[in-house]
Amino acid sequence: MSTSYPQYGSFPKNSEQAGADVKRLVKVPGQYFSLNEIEQALSEHRPVLFFITHGESSTGVVHPMDGLGDLCHKYNCLLLVDTVASLGGAPIYMDKQGIDILYSGSQKVLNAPPGTAPISFSDRARQKIASRKTKPVSFHLDIGWLSNYWGCDGKPRVYHHTGPVSGFFSLRESLAILAEKGLENYWKLHEETALYLHERLENIGLKLFVKEKHMRLPTVTTIAVPEGYDWRDITAYVMKNYSVEITGGLGPSVGMVLRVGLMGYNCTKANADLVVKALADALQHCKKSKV
C-alpha cells in the first residue's frame, strides 16, 4: 500500500511493474493523511508494506511520522519512508518513529552528485527479507545480494556490481560536512531560512500553497501560481534575468504551484532574498491575463 497523489510517484509504479498488488491512498495536493485515515486503510487492505513520502516535493508537504510506525506494526506491516527531499533538512527519527526501511538521495540536502541512494533497514525488515520464500523479481534490487556486497551478512563477499566509486566518495564527504555542522543545527538552519522566505514571499503578495504552517516542507517551498499568470513565463523570466532556477509543479501540481528549493549549501537568507527579488520583478514584467 502507498500514499500518493494522482498519477505521481515512482515507487507504486515500480511495485506494480514488479507484480505487486498496490493499493493507493490519494489526497488532494497540499493535504496530508491523518492516522485515522491510514489505520482505516491498513485495516481494510492488510498490506505487508506501507509506503509514504516524508518530504513531498511536488506539493511542499512534510508528512508527520509520529505514531505511524506503531500503527503499521499493529497491523503486522512494514513502514517504508522516502526521505529524498527531506533527509538532513527536516527532523526524522528512524528508530524512535518505528520506521522499518528508510531511503534517501544524494543530490538534494546532502549536496552530492546524483547517483547514490543511502538506505537503512530495521531488524524487523531484515528478518522479513531473510525469511522470504520466493526470489526477488530483479537481481539489481535483490537486497540479499546487495547486503552481501556491502558486507552486512557475515558471509564471504560475492561480486554484485561495480559501484559508482566517485559518487561514494562524494556522498561520504557530504555526510562528513553534515556531521561537522551537526544534524540538529542543519534542521534549525532549514527551518529558519524557510520561515524567512515564507514571510518575504507573503510580503510581496504571494500565497503559499500549503495552508497549515507546520505541514510545510522546509527544503521545498511551494507558491500558489498568482491568478492570471502562466507559471512558465515566471520561471523563464527568473532564469533569464537572474540565473535562478525555480520550477513549476510536478504530477498533479502542474500549473498550480511554483517550487523553490533551499537545500544544504544553498539554504541561505541571501538566496532567499534573491528569489524574492526575482519573483517580484517577474510579476511586474510578465504578461498577465485579463480573463
Backbone bond lengths (Angstrom), bond angles and torsions (degrees), N, CA, C in turn:
res aa  C-N    CA-C-N  psi(-1)  N-CA   C-N-CA  omega(-1)  CA-C   N-CA-C  phi
1 M - - - 1.457 - - 1.520 108.79 -
2 S 1.319 116.52 144.53 1.456 120.08 178.77 1.516 110.24 -139.37
3 T 1.337 115.83 149.31 1.457 120.33 169.07 1.515 106.41 -92.83
4 S 1.302 117.12 144.19 1.457 118.57 -176.90 1.517 110.00 -164.32
5 Y 1.321 113.92 -179.90 1.437 122.46 173.27 1.524 106.40 -117.55
6 P 1.316 119.67 153.83 1.465 121.38 -171.61 1.532 113.31 -51.40
7 Q 1.329 116.61 124.97 1.464 123.86 173.39 1.519 113.55 61.67
8 Y 1.330 118.39 26.37 1.461 119.21 177.48 1.515 109.38 -136.33
9 G 1.311 115.50 144.71 1.456 121.53 177.94 1.520 110.52 115.30
10 S 1.343 115.97 119.91 1.455 120.32 -175.41 1.520 112.56 -80.00
11 F 1.330 118.14 -29.48 1.462 119.19 -175.80 1.529 112.59 -62.06
12 P 1.333 120.00 -48.76 1.470 118.73 177.86 1.521 112.61 -59.52
13 K 1.328 117.29 -39.93 1.459 120.84 -178.91 1.523 110.68 -66.60
14 N 1.324 116.85 -44.58 1.465 120.21 178.17 1.522 110.78 -62.12
15 S 1.320 116.30 -38.88 1.462 120.59 -179.84 1.515 111.12 -64.58
16 E 1.318 116.27 -41.91 1.465 120.07 178.39 1.524 111.32 -64.28
17 Q 1.321 116.21 -40.30 1.459 119.41 179.04 1.523 111.44 -66.10
18 A 1.328 116.60 -25.66 1.460 120.68 177.45 1.526 112.09 -84.76
19 G 1.333 116.72 -1.67 1.454 120.54 176.27 1.511 115.18 101.36
20 A 1.328 118.19 5.42 1.463 120.64 -179.15 1.528 111.05 -75.49
21 D 1.309 115.78 150.35 1.460 122.36 174.67 1.521 107.25 -92.13
22 V 1.319 116.57 96.09 1.465 122.42 -173.49 1.525 110.38 -93.83
23 K 1.327 115.64 129.10 1.458 122.65 172.88 1.523 107.59 -111.55
24 R 1.317 116.58 129.05 1.456 120.36 -175.82 1.525 111.82 -104.95
25 L 1.317 114.85 141.72 1.457 121.79 165.19 1.524 106.35 -103.19
26 V 1.307 117.24 125.04 1.458 120.63 -173.22 1.523 110.44 -117.07
27 K 1.321 115.02 134.93 1.458 121.90 177.49 1.525 110.49 -125.12
28 V 1.298 115.84 154.96 1.455 121.00 171.71 1.529 108.46 -65.37
29 P 1.329 119.43 136.37 1.468 120.80 179.59 1.520 112.51 -51.66
30 G 1.330 115.32 133.67 1.458 121.03 179.99 1.509 113.62 100.40
31 Q 1.338 117.35 -8.52 1.456 121.72 178.30 1.530 110.39 -108.66
32 Y 1.338 115.88 172.73 1.456 120.41 -179.26 1.522 109.26 -136.40
33 F 1.323 115.89 170.69 1.460 121.48 -176.26 1.531 110.72 -96.56
34 S 1.327 116.32 133.05 1.463 120.63 175.20 1.516 109.26 -80.45
35 L 1.329 116.43 160.77 1.461 120.22 177.06 1.521 110.97 -62.01
36 N 1.313 117.08 -35.33 1.471 120.20 178.96 1.527 111.39 -63.68
37 E 1.334 116.69 -41.96 1.464 120.57 178.45 1.521 110.88 -63.67
38 I 1.327 115.37 -42.14 1.457 119.36 -179.54 1.522 110.87 -67.84
39 E 1.334 116.65 -40.85 1.468 118.92 179.80 1.528 111.14 -63.83
40 Q 1.313 117.59 -39.60 1.468 120.13 177.86 1.525 110.69 -59.29
41 A 1.327 116.01 -41.34 1.462 119.98 -179.54 1.533 111.16 -70.17
42 L 1.321 117.02 -40.10 1.467 120.74 178.21 1.520 110.29 -63.25
43 S 1.306 115.94 -41.74 1.465 120.68 -179.66 1.521 111.21 -65.59
44 E 1.331 116.59 -37.00 1.465 120.62 -177.84 1.519 112.53 -75.79
45 H 1.336 116.93 -44.32 1.470 120.04 -170.64 1.533 113.93 -99.33
46 R 1.333 118.13 -22.48 1.460 122.75 179.27 1.538 111.68 50.79
47 P 1.319 118.50 58.44 1.469 120.83 -178.59 1.528 111.54 -74.95
48 V 1.322 116.37 159.99 1.464 120.58 174.31 1.527 110.54 -88.16
49 L 1.344 116.14 -18.77 1.458 121.30 -178.05 1.526 109.22 -144.07
50 F 1.339 115.87 134.49 1.461 120.98 176.96 1.523 107.89 -117.95
51 F 1.323 116.57 123.59 1.465 122.44 -177.91 1.519 110.41 -108.62
52 I 1.326 115.61 137.83 1.459 120.27 176.20 1.523 108.98 -149.63
53 T 1.330 115.64 149.23 1.462 121.38 176.81 1.522 109.39 -96.37
54 H 1.317 116.79 126.52 1.460 120.79 179.97 1.526 110.78 -72.15
55 G 1.330 116.58 -53.85 1.460 120.94 178.20 1.516 109.72 -108.98
56 E 1.335 117.16 101.63 1.460 121.95 -173.95 1.531 108.62 -85.33
57 S 1.337 116.13 95.37 1.464 120.27 -170.25 1.518 114.05 -71.78
58 S 1.332 118.79 -18.57 1.464 119.20 179.35 1.524 112.01 -76.79
59 T 1.329 117.02 -21.11 1.468 120.52 -177.45 1.527 113.37 -122.84
60 G 1.344 117.30 -14.35 1.458 120.34 179.58 1.507 114.80 82.77
61 V 1.336 117.25 20.37 1.462 121.69 179.36 1.524 109.82 -97.49
62 V 1.336 116.56 135.01 1.462 120.89 168.84 1.525 106.81 -105.09
63 H 1.321 116.29 116.63 1.457 120.11 -172.05 1.531 111.29 -82.91
64 P 1.342 118.18 134.28 1.470 120.61 178.44 1.522 111.05 -65.91
65 M 1.328 116.09 138.73 1.463 121.72 -177.82 1.529 112.85 -107.16
66 D 1.322 117.64 -19.64 1.463 119.90 -176.44 1.526 110.82 -59.62
67 G 1.331 115.23 129.58 1.457 121.73 176.91 1.515 114.07 87.32
68 L 1.317 117.61 -15.37 1.462 120.33 -175.41 1.531 111.86 -71.63
69 G 1.343 116.54 -39.49 1.457 119.82 179.24 1.521 111.47 -63.42
70 D 1.323 116.51 -46.49 1.472 120.43 178.86 1.522 110.67 -61.10
71 L 1.320 116.46 -38.42 1.460 120.78 -179.68 1.524 110.78 -65.15
72 C 1.320 116.73 -44.85 1.470 119.98 178.74 1.520 111.04 -63.00
73 H 1.315 117.04 -41.74 1.460 120.31 -178.32 1.526 111.37 -68.34
74 K 1.318 116.51 -29.24 1.467 121.10 175.57 1.525 110.74 -58.75
75 Y 1.331 115.71 -33.66 1.462 121.03 -179.40 1.533 111.73 -103.70
76 N 1.336 115.25 20.88 1.469 121.82 176.23 1.530 111.11 55.16
77 C 1.308 114.99 47.83 1.462 122.02 -174.91 1.527 108.90 -127.56
78 L 1.322 117.33 139.14 1.453 121.40 176.43 1.530 110.15 -82.42
79 L 1.321 116.33 145.15 1.459 122.03 179.50 1.528 109.73 -105.79
80 L 1.336 116.18 119.08 1.458 123.00 178.80 1.524 108.85 -112.17
81 V 1.338 116.86 127.56 1.465 120.99 -174.66 1.526 110.93 -124.51
82 D 1.320 115.53 130.35 1.462 123.76 174.50 1.524 108.04 -91.17
83 T 1.347 117.04 120.02 1.465 120.99 179.79 1.528 111.40 -120.99
84 V 1.343 116.99 25.92 1.465 120.69 -174.81 1.521 111.56 -55.90
85 A 1.327 118.07 -41.30 1.463 121.00 -175.97 1.525 113.23 -94.23
86 S 1.332 117.32 -0.01 1.468 118.13 -172.63 1.527 114.86 -127.46
87 L 1.328 119.37 -22.88 1.461 120.31 -173.90 1.527 111.24 -60.38
88 G 1.322 116.41 121.36 1.450 122.05 -177.15 1.517 112.90 95.71
89 G 1.339 116.92 -19.04 1.454 119.87 -178.01 1.507 114.72 -111.13
90 A 1.334 116.91 -14.14 1.464 121.26 179.64 1.525 108.49 -143.35
91 P 1.328 118.01 141.28 1.471 120.93 -176.08 1.522 112.78 -60.81
92 I 1.316 116.07 134.28 1.459 123.20 172.03 1.522 106.92 -154.38
93 Y 1.333 116.37 141.36 1.460 121.53 -174.72 1.527 108.36 -129.91
94 M 1.314 116.39 100.21 1.461 120.36 -172.39 1.521 112.42 -59.19
95 D 1.317 117.79 -51.75 1.471 120.82 -177.22 1.520 111.43 -70.49
96 K 1.329 117.04 -49.33 1.454 121.93 -176.39 1.526 111.63 -61.90
97 Q 1.317 117.57 -35.74 1.465 121.76 -176.86 1.527 112.39 -94.34
98 G 1.308 117.02 5.57 1.463 120.57 173.20 1.512 114.33 69.30
99 I 1.329 117.14 32.72 1.463 120.76 178.99 1.529 108.96 -82.07
100 D 1.320 116.78 131.15 1.464 120.98 -176.68 1.518 113.41 -90.42
101 I 1.322 116.60 -38.38 1.461 120.92 178.49 1.527 107.29 -136.46
102 L 1.312 115.81 128.56 1.457 120.97 -178.81 1.522 108.03 -133.77
103 Y 1.331 116.28 128.59 1.464 118.59 177.25 1.515 109.94 -132.45
104 S 1.314 114.59 160.45 1.458 120.04 -178.29 1.521 109.23 -144.33
105 G 1.323 115.68 -169.08 1.450 122.21 177.04 1.509 109.81 -131.74
106 S 1.310 116.04 159.49 1.464 120.38 -175.05 1.523 113.30 -88.80
107 Q 1.336 117.44 -16.04 1.455 120.20 -164.41 1.523 115.31 -94.31
108 K 1.304 119.01 -2.73 1.460 119.04 -174.93 1.532 110.86 -105.32
109 V 1.320 119.24 -104.78 1.462 120.20 -176.64 1.525 111.66 -60.25
110 L 1.336 117.30 -33.16 1.460 120.80 -178.04 1.516 112.63 -74.20
111 N 1.352 117.48 -16.59 1.469 122.14 173.46 1.525 114.55 61.90
112 A 1.316 117.71 25.19 1.461 121.23 173.94 1.529 108.58 -98.04
113 P 1.339 118.14 163.17 1.467 119.14 177.37 1.525 111.13 -60.24
114 P 1.319 117.83 149.81 1.465 119.88 177.01 1.525 110.94 -66.69
115 G 1.329 115.20 155.29 1.466 118.84 176.74 1.506 114.28 128.66
116 T 1.330 117.96 -11.89 1.463 120.85 175.78 1.523 108.99 -122.08
117 A 1.323 116.07 148.34 1.461 120.71 -175.56 1.526 110.07 -136.47
118 P 1.334 118.00 96.32 1.470 119.79 176.16 1.525 110.82 -58.73
119 I 1.321 116.56 138.91 1.467 120.53 -179.59 1.519 108.70 -145.11
120 S 1.325 116.22 146.83 1.466 121.21 -178.30 1.520 109.50 -138.72
121 F 1.348 116.18 145.83 1.459 122.33 -177.77 1.526 110.13 -125.12
122 S 1.318 116.46 139.00 1.457 121.31 173.32 1.526 109.57 -78.50
123 D 1.325 117.18 169.71 1.460 120.42 176.46 1.526 110.92 -61.72
124 R 1.327 116.59 -36.96 1.470 120.29 177.89 1.525 110.67 -60.09
125 A 1.332 116.08 -44.89 1.461 119.91 -179.78 1.521 111.43 -66.22
126 R 1.321 116.41 -39.89 1.461 119.77 179.83 1.526 111.03 -64.57
127 Q 1.303 116.71 -39.74 1.470 120.09 177.64 1.523 110.88 -65.00
128 K 1.331 115.77 -38.68 1.460 119.88 178.73 1.524 111.13 -63.57
129 I 1.322 115.49 -42.98 1.462 120.62 -179.87 1.527 110.64 -65.10
130 A 1.338 116.49 -43.53 1.461 120.84 -176.53 1.526 112.48 -68.53
131 S 1.333 117.23 -24.42 1.458 120.11 -174.85 1.534 113.71 -99.72
132 R 1.320 117.72 4.89 1.460 118.95 -177.50 1.532 110.42 -65.91
133 K 1.321 115.38 146.52 1.462 121.73 -174.45 1.534 112.48 -96.49
134 T 1.320 117.36 -20.14 1.462 120.77 -178.31 1.525 110.16 -113.54
135 K 1.321 116.09 156.57 1.456 120.38 179.00 1.530 110.26 -78.05
136 P 1.330 117.43 145.27 1.468 119.97 174.85 1.529 110.42 -60.28
137 V 1.326 116.01 148.47 1.463 119.47 -177.79 1.527 111.96 -74.07
138 S 1.326 117.44 -19.06 1.459 121.21 -178.14 1.521 110.08 -123.13
139 F 1.316 116.37 126.26 1.466 121.23 174.86 1.521 110.49 -62.75
140 H 1.320 116.48 -38.28 1.461 120.72 -175.61 1.526 112.05 -68.85
141 L 1.348 117.48 -24.44 1.463 120.95 179.53 1.533 111.77 -108.96
142 D 1.310 116.44 19.79 1.464 121.37 178.38 1.527 108.30 -78.25
143 I 1.326 116.57 103.78 1.461 120.66 -175.26 1.525 111.55 -65.24
144 G 1.325 117.32 -29.25 1.461 119.84 176.04 1.510 111.96 -60.90
145 W 1.320 116.33 -48.70 1.460 120.42 177.12 1.528 110.84 -63.19
146 L 1.311 116.62 -43.43 1.463 120.52 -177.65 1.523 111.79 -66.18
147 S 1.325 117.23 -37.39 1.464 119.50 178.31 1.523 110.83 -65.19
148 N 1.324 116.33 -35.64 1.459 119.50 175.99 1.527 110.91 -67.05
149 Y 1.326 115.80 -41.56 1.470 121.62 179.84 1.533 110.66 -58.30
150 W 1.339 115.72 -35.33 1.461 120.48 -178.47 1.535 112.62 -94.76
151 G 1.324 116.48 7.56 1.469 119.59 175.83 1.507 113.99 72.32
152 C 1.331 117.58 33.63 1.466 121.25 -175.59 1.527 113.87 -100.71
153 D 1.330 117.79 -5.83 1.468 118.53 -174.12 1.519 113.94 -111.28
154 G 1.329 117.53 2.83 1.470 120.43 177.61 1.511 114.60 73.90
155 K 1.324 117.99 9.09 1.462 121.96 -179.48 1.529 109.86 -106.86
156 P 1.347 116.87 161.96 1.464 119.31 176.54 1.531 110.76 -56.77
157 R 1.314 115.84 137.49 1.462 120.91 -174.33 1.526 111.07 -71.20
158 V 1.345 115.14 133.96 1.454 122.64 177.48 1.525 108.23 -117.27
159 Y 1.328 116.18 138.26 1.465 120.29 -178.69 1.526 110.56 -62.28
160 H 1.317 115.96 132.61 1.460 121.82 175.87 1.529 111.50 -116.71
161 H 1.305 116.98 -48.98 1.450 121.37 178.54 1.522 108.54 -163.28
162 T 1.315 116.35 170.96 1.460 121.35 173.96 1.523 108.06 -94.12
163 G 1.316 116.06 113.33 1.452 120.15 -176.31 1.515 112.50 -73.84
164 P 1.338 117.48 159.35 1.468 122.29 177.49 1.534 109.96 -76.81
165 V 1.318 115.60 84.49 1.468 121.37 -170.17 1.529 112.12 -56.87
166 S 1.314 117.44 -45.63 1.474 119.96 -179.76 1.528 110.44 -61.79
167 G 1.334 115.48 -38.08 1.460 119.79 177.59 1.518 111.75 -64.02
168 F 1.337 116.88 -39.16 1.469 120.47 179.39 1.525 110.76 -64.27
169 F 1.337 116.99 -42.52 1.464 119.59 179.39 1.535 110.43 -65.50
170 S 1.330 116.55 -38.74 1.466 119.99 177.94 1.524 110.84 -64.08
171 L 1.333 116.00 -43.68 1.463 120.18 179.19 1.527 110.52 -63.39
172 R 1.319 116.55 -41.70 1.470 119.72 179.23 1.525 110.83 -60.89
173 E 1.328 117.22 -42.02 1.459 120.30 179.28 1.529 110.91 -65.99
174 S 1.319 116.75 -39.38 1.465 120.24 177.81 1.520 111.29 -62.22
175 L 1.317 116.27 -42.68 1.460 120.23 178.75 1.529 111.19 -67.72
176 A 1.343 117.13 -34.43 1.464 120.71 177.29 1.529 110.50 -64.60
177 I 1.328 116.57 -41.54 1.473 120.53 177.81 1.520 110.21 -63.29
178 L 1.342 116.16 -42.73 1.464 120.26 178.45 1.524 110.83 -61.90
179 A 1.325 116.44 -41.40 1.465 120.64 179.70 1.524 110.96 -65.18
180 E 1.319 117.01 -38.62 1.465 120.86 179.29 1.526 111.20 -65.59
181 K 1.314 116.77 -40.84 1.465 120.62 -179.35 1.527 111.19 -73.72
182 G 1.330 116.71 -29.95 1.460 121.52 -177.60 1.511 110.86 96.07
183 L 1.319 116.92 126.21 1.450 121.14 -175.82 1.521 111.93 -60.59
184 E 1.344 116.87 -44.75 1.469 119.71 -179.85 1.530 111.32 -62.50
185 N 1.337 115.99 -36.90 1.468 119.57 177.72 1.522 111.06 -64.98
186 Y 1.319 116.58 -37.08 1.463 120.96 178.43 1.529 110.77 -67.16
187 W 1.320 116.45 -41.07 1.466 119.78 175.95 1.524 110.17 -59.36
188 K 1.334 115.64 -45.43 1.459 120.57 -178.67 1.527 111.12 -63.81
189 L 1.343 116.87 -41.22 1.460 121.41 178.93 1.527 110.86 -58.91
190 H 1.326 117.26 -47.14 1.462 120.72 -178.35 1.528 111.75 -67.30
191 E 1.328 116.57 -38.20 1.460 119.54 179.03 1.524 111.15 -65.39
192 E 1.333 116.79 -47.63 1.463 120.31 -176.93 1.526 111.82 -66.90
193 T 1.329 116.40 -39.44 1.466 119.64 -179.85 1.526 110.81 -68.51
194 A 1.324 116.76 -38.76 1.458 120.56 178.10 1.531 110.63 -63.71
195 L 1.324 116.94 -44.76 1.465 120.22 178.99 1.528 111.10 -62.10
196 Y 1.315 115.98 -39.05 1.464 121.11 177.60 1.527 110.42 -62.56
197 L 1.337 116.28 -45.53 1.463 120.95 178.26 1.525 111.27 -62.63
198 H 1.330 116.56 -44.19 1.467 120.58 -178.47 1.531 111.09 -59.83
199 E 1.307 116.29 -44.69 1.468 120.22 -178.86 1.527 111.11 -63.11
200 R 1.316 116.16 -42.47 1.459 119.66 -178.40 1.531 111.24 -69.47
201 L 1.324 117.40 -36.60 1.467 120.16 177.22 1.529 110.94 -63.05
202 E 1.317 115.15 -43.12 1.465 119.18 179.42 1.521 111.27 -66.69
203 N 1.324 116.77 -30.45 1.466 120.35 179.50 1.529 112.47 -66.48
204 I 1.344 117.17 -25.06 1.471 118.99 178.46 1.536 110.55 -98.98
205 G 1.326 116.89 12.50 1.454 121.02 172.51 1.511 116.11 92.66
206 L 1.332 118.17 6.08 1.465 120.68 177.87 1.516 110.17 -86.07
207 K 1.335 115.54 150.49 1.460 121.18 -178.77 1.526 110.22 -111.26
208 L 1.316 116.29 136.68 1.456 120.90 177.47 1.521 109.72 -79.26
209 F 1.316 115.78 142.71 1.464 121.38 -172.84 1.524 111.76 -73.40
210 V 1.345 117.35 -40.79 1.469 121.33 179.80 1.525 108.01 -85.42
211 K 1.317 116.39 118.29 1.463 121.07 -172.06 1.524 112.73 -71.76
212 E 1.331 117.31 -44.62 1.464 120.89 -176.11 1.531 110.30 -80.66
213 K 1.312 116.43 121.09 1.461 120.91 -173.88 1.524 112.91 -59.32
214 H 1.320 117.45 -39.64 1.465 119.72 -175.97 1.524 112.59 -74.33
215 M 1.343 117.57 -7.62 1.458 121.61 179.26 1.531 112.29 -101.14
216 R 1.321 117.39 5.81 1.459 120.48 -178.09 1.529 110.77 -85.19
217 L 1.301 115.76 128.17 1.463 122.33 178.88 1.526 109.29 -69.40
218 P 1.345 119.00 121.55 1.461 119.89 -175.89 1.523 114.63 -70.16
219 T 1.331 117.94 -18.56 1.459 119.84 -177.39 1.535 113.05 -89.94
220 V 1.321 116.83 -24.57 1.469 121.12 -179.39 1.524 109.02 -133.20
221 T 1.315 116.34 116.12 1.463 121.74 179.20 1.524 109.42 -97.73
222 T 1.326 115.98 128.50 1.462 119.93 176.95 1.524 109.24 -106.89
223 I 1.328 114.55 129.16 1.458 122.78 -178.47 1.523 108.14 -112.31
224 A 1.305 117.06 130.25 1.460 120.07 176.01 1.528 109.09 -63.39
225 V 1.325 116.85 129.28 1.465 120.50 179.52 1.525 108.69 -59.48
226 P 1.331 118.67 124.39 1.467 120.81 -178.58 1.524 111.49 -58.78
227 E 1.295 115.53 140.24 1.466 121.21 -177.58 1.529 110.99 -58.57
228 G 1.326 115.09 131.57 1.459 120.71 177.67 1.516 114.74 94.03
229 Y 1.323 117.84 -10.23 1.460 121.86 -178.56 1.522 110.94 -102.26
230 D 1.340 114.99 150.98 1.453 121.87 169.96 1.524 107.43 -95.06
231 W 1.328 117.09 121.85 1.467 120.19 -175.81 1.524 112.09 -57.98
232 R 1.341 117.26 -30.44 1.458 120.70 -179.06 1.526 111.43 -67.26
233 D 1.326 116.86 -34.20 1.466 119.92 176.44 1.524 110.84 -64.57
234 I 1.324 115.90 -40.43 1.466 120.48 -178.16 1.518 110.88 -67.10
235 T 1.322 117.26 -49.00 1.471 119.63 -178.07 1.524 111.17 -65.03
236 A 1.325 116.94 -37.65 1.467 120.18 178.93 1.526 111.02 -65.86
237 Y 1.339 117.06 -41.30 1.463 121.01 179.89 1.527 111.06 -64.32
238 V 1.318 115.92 -43.93 1.465 120.56 -178.65 1.526 110.90 -63.98
239 M 1.327 116.76 -39.92 1.457 120.03 178.58 1.530 111.24 -67.47
240 K 1.327 116.70 -46.73 1.465 121.17 -176.39 1.522 112.68 -64.78
241 N 1.327 116.63 -40.32 1.465 119.92 -171.46 1.525 114.20 -98.30
242 Y 1.336 116.82 -19.08 1.471 118.97 -176.77 1.522 113.27 -128.90
243 S 1.331 116.95 -2.75 1.474 121.49 -177.38 1.525 111.07 54.82
244 V 1.323 114.88 35.02 1.462 121.89 177.08 1.525 107.70 -111.06
245 E 1.332 115.34 124.84 1.455 119.04 -179.22 1.521 110.76 -100.53
246 I 1.311 115.56 110.80 1.457 121.32 167.38 1.523 105.62 -118.39
247 T 1.292 117.16 168.67 1.457 118.74 -174.69 1.516 110.92 -138.13
248 G 1.322 115.03 172.75 1.453 120.42 178.06 1.519 110.85 -90.50
249 G 1.302 115.57 -162.82 1.452 120.65 -177.55 1.520 112.04 -72.02
250 L 1.325 114.50 173.50 1.452 122.17 -179.02 1.517 107.83 -134.91
251 G 1.326 116.47 131.22 1.458 119.30 -178.52 1.513 111.11 65.85
252 P 1.330 117.98 -123.78 1.469 120.69 -175.72 1.519 114.24 -70.44
253 S 1.339 117.75 -14.71 1.465 119.30 -178.72 1.526 112.85 -93.55
254 V 1.339 117.65 5.91 1.464 120.67 177.32 1.531 109.75 -59.14
255 G 1.323 115.79 131.09 1.454 121.26 179.64 1.518 113.99 83.37
256 M 1.338 116.19 -7.74 1.462 119.85 -176.73 1.527 112.72 -102.41
257 V 1.341 116.93 -29.40 1.455 119.44 -171.66 1.519 112.19 -137.24
258 L 1.332 113.83 160.14 1.462 123.98 162.79 1.521 106.14 -108.34
259 R 1.322 117.13 138.14 1.462 120.25 -176.24 1.527 110.28 -116.04
260 V 1.328 114.95 127.67 1.463 121.69 -179.89 1.523 108.33 -119.58
261 G 1.319 116.30 121.84 1.455 120.31 178.66 1.520 111.03 -102.81
262 L 1.325 115.94 126.31 1.468 122.49 171.78 1.521 106.34 -123.63
263 M 1.334 116.22 100.17 1.462 120.44 -170.89 1.526 111.21 -133.49
264 G 1.333 115.28 137.56 1.456 120.16 172.69 1.515 112.79 56.57
265 Y 1.335 115.55 -125.60 1.461 122.22 -176.80 1.524 111.72 -58.98
266 N 1.333 117.37 -31.34 1.464 121.22 -177.60 1.519 113.53 -83.89
267 C 1.313 116.82 -2.44 1.461 120.63 -176.99 1.523 110.10 -83.43
268 T 1.337 115.69 82.37 1.460 121.49 -179.38 1.521 110.09 -134.65
269 K 1.320 116.21 155.56 1.464 120.22 177.23 1.523 110.88 -68.41
270 A 1.328 117.12 -29.33 1.464 120.24 177.89 1.530 109.88 -63.74
271 N 1.327 117.40 -41.22 1.453 120.37 177.59 1.527 110.98 -68.67
272 A 1.335 116.24 -36.04 1.462 119.57 176.41 1.529 110.27 -62.61
273 D 1.321 116.52 -42.42 1.469 120.53 177.88 1.530 110.96 -60.73
274 L 1.329 116.44 -41.59 1.458 120.71 -179.01 1.528 110.92 -64.27
275 V 1.320 116.71 -42.12 1.468 121.00 179.20 1.527 110.43 -62.17
276 V 1.318 116.69 -44.94 1.468 120.80 -179.23 1.529 110.73 -64.17
277 K 1.316 116.68 -42.47 1.470 120.84 178.16 1.528 110.38 -61.63
278 A 1.323 115.99 -43.88 1.464 120.17 -178.97 1.519 111.47 -65.00
279 L 1.334 117.19 -42.15 1.458 120.65 -179.72 1.533 111.26 -67.81
280 A 1.319 116.55 -40.32 1.463 119.71 178.29 1.526 110.90 -61.63
281 D 1.322 115.90 -40.91 1.464 120.51 178.01 1.533 110.76 -66.61
282 A 1.334 116.65 -40.71 1.465 120.83 179.58 1.527 111.32 -61.44
283 L 1.307 117.43 -39.78 1.458 121.05 -179.70 1.529 111.63 -65.71
284 Q 1.332 115.89 -25.59 1.462 120.18 179.02 1.534 112.15 -80.87
285 H 1.329 116.14 -27.53 1.457 119.21 -171.95 1.529 115.28 -111.81
286 C 1.311 118.43 -18.78 1.455 119.82 179.99 1.529 110.37 -79.06
287 K 1.312 114.18 147.46 1.458 119.90 -178.18 1.525 110.40 -68.16
288 K 1.317 116.33 133.21 1.450 122.23 178.95 1.514 110.49 -113.85
289 S 1.327 115.96 129.13 1.452 120.70 -179.71 1.516 110.32 -68.60
290 K 1.336 116.89 142.13 1.457 121.57 178.12 1.527 112.23 -93.22
291 V 1.326 115.58 -2.77 1.467 120.25 -178.65 1.524 109.82 -75.80
